[in-house]
Amino acid sequence: MVLAPMADVTDAAFRRIIAKYGKPDVVYTQFVSCDGLCSAGKKKLLVDLKFTAQERPIVAQFFGAKPANFYQCAKLAVALGFDGIDINMGCPDKAVCKQGAGAALIKNPKLAREIIRETKRGAGELPVSIKTRSGDTKDSLATWLPELLAETPAVVIIHARTRKEMSKVSANWDLIKQAVVIRNKMKSKTLIIGNGDVVGLDDAKKKVSETGCDGIMFGRAIFGNPWLFNKKIKPADITIEKKLKVMVEHTKLFEKLLMHPAGGGSASGGKNFAMMKKHYKAYVNGFDGAKELRMELMECDNAQEVEKIVLSFRTRLPRRGGGSGISRGSVS
């Protein structure tokens, strides 16, 4: 059970929250540019590769289209103490694909294989995985996956959609089953992990049983639910109070770890507080007054303001059974 790499989501603050409240078997960083890490802008990007021992095992994900830079970044991952390295061959973003990176590599298997070889060369003993999609504009697993398996990566993670489909259609898990068949026919030892529209651990176990894949990667299901991987926590246990408490804690971590001291993004590599706000819609929903609270939170510029608004919301939230109200001590 794996936490997916998500741009501007699975940053250092978010991963620490996940590790604390519901740690998955493996954690992936958000993707980081190989070209950037091999340029004068390296220092600015290193913030995206911060991690703690609690997040282990943790895999660094890189994107790019230059094999030599992947070699250098693999060596960097080793030096930073990562437990694995992942090559992004699935991002459908136009700006990424324009560089020949991400999902664009599906159309260039020769370059893709060279990148895998150079990454493995720089990785030494670290396992190298690949996150990709089922194809570019149409399914091409029958030809694409064998190219990847020929380079013997430790893992191939398959998002069960094409680049063109992005996330606009339902994931096709028959493709994951097909990938397992291809892997088995090639007598490859590479693990196949499925990704796409998995809503919880029970759903994940069902998909493993139906497809024969070796694991599941979760993406959007983690939004607003850091307890997703926690087998001891039931949905009924996640009260409004708990969600808002963790939201404030998450916000404080984001500000402490990722923002420039003056607030907002800067040339020094600080993140803008607006990046944190994307999480508020996920944390704050499904209860009376949620919409109004979100609107207030979206006007905030720092963690102190967020905490103040949440404390104020306590006075407007009717007391309910099960401790769903908000107490000052629970937030601070």
N, C-alpha and C positions, 0 to 999 in steps of 0.2 A: 504494500500500500504506500503510494508515493505522492508527495506534494509536487505539483507541476511548477515549472518555471513560468512566471507571468510578468511581462514587462510592466514596470512601475507598480507592481503589486507585491511580489515576493522579495521585498527588500529586507534589510537586516532587522528592522523593527518588527515587521510582520512575521518573519520567521521565528523570532524570539518568542512572540506571543503564541504561535502555533506549537513550538517546542514545549512551552510551559503548560498549555491547557489540553493538548491532544496531539502528542508527537507521532508522526507517521514513521514507517520503517526507513524511509529515505527522504531527504530534503534536497531540492534543487534550487539554486539561485536563479534570479531573473537573468536573462541573457545579457552578456556584455560584449561590446565590440572588440574583436581582435585587432582591427586596424587602430582603434583608439588606444588600446593598451600598448601598442607598439609605436606610439607617437608621443609628442610633448604633452598631450592631454591625459597621459596615464594616471597621474595623481588624482585627477578629478573622478576617474572611473573606479579607482580602487575602493571607494566607499561602497560600491555595489558588491564587493567581494569580502566584506566584513562578515565574520561569523564567530559563534561561540561553541564551546565544547558540547553544550546541551543540544545543538542542532545536528550533531553527528549521527549517522554518516551523512555527509553533505557533498553534493556534486556541483562543480562550477560549470555553468553553461556559457559557451562562446558562440558568436556568429561572425561570419565573414566569408571571403572568397579567395583568400591568399594562403596557400599551404604553409609558406614560410612563417607567416604570422601565427598560425595555429600551433606550429612547433614551439615558438617562443612563449605563447600563452599557456601551452601545456606545461612547459618548464616553470612558468610562474605559478601555476596551480599547485605543482609539486612543492615549490618553495613556500607557498602560503599554507600548506598543510591540508589541502582538500583530500577527500576520500575517493574522488572520481572526477572525470571530465566528460562533459556532454557537448556534442556538436549539434547546433541548431540547423536542421535541414527541413524545417516545416513552417517557419513564420511566413504568413501570407502578406504581410505589410508591404505596400508598394515601394516605399523608400528602401526597405531591406532587400527586396527582390531586384530592384534596379541596380544594386551593387553586385548582383550575381550571387547573393547570399540567401540564407533561409530556404524557402520553398523553391527558389529559382534553381537550386542545385539538383532538384529532381530531374530537370531537363538536361543536366550536364553530369552524367554519372562518372565520366572520366575524371573530371575535376573533383567530384565528391570523393572518389576513392583515393585520390592523391592527398586530399585534406585528411582523411581518416589515417592514412599511413603516416603522415607527418605529425599528426596529433599523438598517435601511439608512440612514435619515436621520441617525442618530447615528454610523454607521460611516464616513461619507465615502467614501474610496476603498477601504476594506477590504472584501474579499469576505464575504458573509454566507451561511452554510449552514444547513440544517435537518436534524436527526436525528429520524426518526419511525418509526412502525410501519405495517404494512399495513392496520390498522384497529383498531377498538375491541373489540367482541366478535366481529366477523366481518370478513372482508376487504372493504375499501371503497376500494381503490386507484383504481378507475374514477372515483370522485367526489372523493376526498380529494386525490389527487396533482394533478389539474388546478387545484384551488384554490391549492395551493402554487406551482405553475409559473407561474400567472398573475401572481405577484409577482416573477418573474424572479430567484430566488436563484441564487447561483453554483453551489451544490451541494445536492442532496437525498440524504441517506443513509437508506436504508430497511432497517430490521431486519425480516427476513422472517418475522415473527410478529405476531399481534395483541396488544393490551394484555392481554386475558384469558388468552392462552396463556402470557404471560410468557416463561420459557425452559423450560417443562415439556414441550414437544413439539419435534420437529425443525423447523428452519427450512425454509420452503418457497421454494426458489430459483426456482420458476416465477413467483413474484410479482415477483421482480427483473426477469425477462425481460419480464413484463407491463408493468412500470414503464417500461422502455426503449421499448417499443412506444408507450405513451401519450405519452412525451416526444417521440418522433420524429414522431408524428401531429400534435402541437401545434407542431412545428418550433421547439421550445424549444432554447436553447443551454445549459441547465442540465445539469450533470454528474450522473449517477446512480451512487451508490456502494452496493454491496451489503454486508450485514452479517448474520452469524448462522451459527454452527457451522463456521467456516473453520478448518482445523487447521494449515495451513502454506502456504508460498509456492507450491508445486506445485498444491495444491488451489485456491488463489486464482486462479492463471492459468487453470486448467480452468474455474472458475466464470465468469471474465471471458469466455472463449471461448464458453461455452454460453449466456450471457445477453446478451452485448453491453454489459454495464455498463462504466463508465469506471474503476472502481477497487474495492478491497475494504477493508473495515474489520475489523480483528481485535480481539476482546475477550478471552474466557477463554483462548484459546490462548497468550497471552503469560505467563500465570501460571507462575512458576518457570522461565521460559525467555527470558531477556533477549536471547538470540541469535537469536530467531525471525526477525527481518528481515535477519540477517547472511547473505548469500549465500556467504560464504567458509567458514562454519562448518558442518560436517556433524554430525548427531546423535551419531555415534560419537566426535566430538572433545570432547563435553561430559561430562567426567568428574565423578565425585563431588567430587573436590577442587575443580574449577572452580566447581561449583554452590555448595558451601559457602563458598568464598572470596567469591563475589559476594553470597551471603546475608548474610555478616558485613559486607561493605562497604555493602550496602543498609541494614542495620540502623543502622550508624554514621551514615549520611547522614540517615536518618529522625530519629534522636535529635538530630543537629546542627541540622538545618533546621526541624524541625517540633515538637519537644517543648519544653515549658517547662523552663528550666534546673533547676528543682527536681524534674523528673520528673513525668509524668502530665499530664492536661489541666488547664486552669485558665481563669479568666475572661479571662486575657490572650490567649487564643487558641491555647495550646499543645495539641498532640495527645496523646492517651493512648497509652502504649506498646502497649496491647492491640491497637490498630489495625495495628501492624506484624506481629503474630503470625499474621494471616490468610495471610501469605505463606509461612510455614514449612511448611505442609502441601504446598505446591506445590514448594518447593525440596527438601524432604527426603522423598523417596519413591522406591520402585523399587530399593532396595538393602538388604542385610542390616543390621539394626539401625536402620533408618529410623524405625520406629514408636517405639522406645525413645528415640531422639534427639529426635523431635518432642515426646514427653511431657516431656522435660527442658527443651526450649526454651520450652514453654508456661508453665513456672513462672518464667521469667526476667522481670526488671523493667527491664533496661537492656542496652545494647550490650556492656558489659564482661562481664556474665554470659554473654551469648550466645557471645562469643568464647572465653571460658574453657571452656565446655561443648564447643564445636567442637574446641578443642585437645585436650581430654581424650578426645574421641571418636577422635582419631587413634591413641591407644594401643590402642584396641579394634578398629580397622579393619584387617583383614588386608591386607598389601601385595599389590597386583595389578599386572599389566602395564599399560602406557600411562599411568603416573603418576596412578592413581586414588586413591592414598593421600593423606594430608593432611600437609603439612609446616608447621612453625611460621611460616616466612617467607611461605608462600602465603596464610595467613590474616591475619596482621597486616599 
